[in-house]
Amino acid sequence: MLPALVVTENDETLSFDFDDLVRYHGKRSICGLTVAYKVMEAAWDTAWTGTPPERDRLVVASGFPGPGARDGFEMVTRAVTRGAYEILSEVMAGPRVAEAAKGAYFFRLSDDRNIIELGLKPEVVPPEFVTRRRKLARGVASAAEAAEFRALQLAFSDQLRAMSASDAINVLEHREVPT
C-alpha cells in the first residue's frame, strides 16, 4: 500500500492516499495520476520529512501536460485552482528524465522552504508505451491497439505503484530556500 501524502491547510492536517486521487480523477489517465503520486511521494520523502508542506504554498511546474498528472497534483495541492500550476514546454527528456508522449516526465515542486526537481526514471517506462500512446493520440490506432494500450496503461500503473518512490523517481536537485 502506498503511503499517504500529507499537507496542512488552515492549521489542519489533510491526508490523501492513492484511492483518493482515483476517486477525484477516475482511471482514464491512470498512468499520469500514478506518476504524480510517485513524484509527490518522492518530494515529501526528500523535502518535507517531519513537517508536511502547507497546501496553499505549494507551486507545481510540470514538463508533462497530461490530465492525470494535473488532477493528481490538483487534488493534493490545489495548485491548478490557485494558479500555481505551470506546464513547462521547453523541458527535454534525458538520461534521468523519461520521455513522455507529450513533453517529458520532469517536475518541480516548491514552497517557501524547499525547491525540488524530479524526473521519472526512463527505465521504468515500458519501451512501447510512448509510441503506442502517440499512435492513439493521432487517431490511427485500431480498436485492438487501443485495447492493448489500455492494458499496458493499467499494467504500468500497477508496476509504478508497487515500486518505492526512490526506485521510480530521480531526485534531480533539492535546495532549501534561505530564510
N, C-alpha and C positions, 0 to 999 in steps of 0.2 A: 504494500500500500504506500502511496506517495505521501510525503509529509505535507502538512497544511502550510499554506502561505499566510503569514500573519502581518497585519498592518494595524496602525492605530488611527482613530478618527474621533475628534472631539473627546479625547480622554477615554475612549472605549477601545477595546481590542476586537478586531474583526478577523475571523479565520476562514480561509477558503480552501477547500480540497478540490481535487480534480473533478469530481462529480458535480460540484457547484458550477464550475466553468462549463461543463457539458449541458447542464440544465439551462444555462444562460444562452449559449451559442447553438447547441444541438451538435450533430455529428457530421454535418455537411463538409466542413473543412477541419476534420478531426486532427490532421497532422499539424497544421498551423497552431491549433489550440494546444496540442501536446507540446510543441516546440516552445510556445510562450510559457507554459507552465514550467518546463525544464529550465528555461532561461531564468525565470524568476526564482526558481529553487536554487540555482547556482549563484545568482546575485545575492539572495538572502544569506546563503551559506558563507559567502565571502565578505560582503559589505555590511550586512545588518545582523550579525550574530549578537545575541544578547538583547539588543534593543530593536524592535521592529521599526520599519520606516513609517513616517506619517503619510497616510494616503494622499492628502491634498498637497504634499510637497514633491511627490514623485513625478519625474519627467521621463518620458519614454521616446526614444528615437529608434526606428527600425529600418533596416535595409530590405526587409521583406514586407510587401504590401498586402499579404493575404488576409482575408476576413476572419479566419480562425485565430490567427495571432492577434489581430486588432482586438477582437472580442475578449480574448483571454486577458490581455493587458487591461482592457477597459473594466472588466468585472472586478479585478483586484485593485487597480489604481485609480479608476475613473479618469484617466489621463485624456481620453478622447473627448469626453464630455467637458472637461476643464480646459480644453485647447492646449494640453501639454503633451500631445502625441504628434510626432513628426515622422514622415516617410522620407528616408534618405535615398535619393535616386542615384547618387554617384558612388555608392559602395560597391566594391568588386569582391567576388569570391576569391579565395586564395588557399594556401596550404592549411590555414587554421579556421577558415570560414567557408562553409559549404555553399555551393551554388544552389539557387532556387529556380523554379520555372520562370519567375519574375524576380529580379534582384538577387540578393544574397542574404543568407541567414546570419546577419550581423545585427546586434542590438546594443544600445547604450541606455542605461538606466541611471538616473541621478536624483539627488535631493540636495539639501543644504549641508549634508555631511559627507556624501560619497558620490563618486562618478565611477561607474563600472562599465566596461565594454566586453561583450561576449560574442562568441560565434558558435554555431552548431558545428560539431566536428564533421568534416567531409566524409570520413569513413563510415559514419553511421547512416548515411543516406543510401538507400538501395540504388545500385547502379542505373537501373532503368526508370527510376522514379521521375526524374526531371524530364526526360524525353517523352515519356508517356503522358505526363501532365501537360506538356506543351502541345502534343498532338490533340489531346482532348480540348484544350483551350482554342485551338484553331478550328475545331469542329470537324476534323477529318478522322476521328476515331469511330470505329464501328461500335455497335451496341455491345458486342462481345468484348472489345477492347476497353470500353467504358466500365464494364462489369469487372474485368481483370484489374483495371486501375483502382476501382473501389476496394477490391480485396487487398491490393497492395497498400492502399492508404491505411486500412484498418490494421494490417499486419505491422506496418511501420509505426503506427501509433502505439500498438501493444509493445513493440520492441523498445521504443523510447521510454515508455512508462516503466518497463522492467529494469531499465538502466539507472545507475546512480547519476546524479547531475554531473559529477566530475567526469564520468565516462562518456557523457553525451555532449557536454558543453566545454568549450575552451574559454577560460577567463583570459582575455587578451590584455587588459590593463585594469587596475584598480587604483584610484587615487582618493585620498581623503581630502576634503575641501578644507582649506585653512580657515580657522575661526578668528 
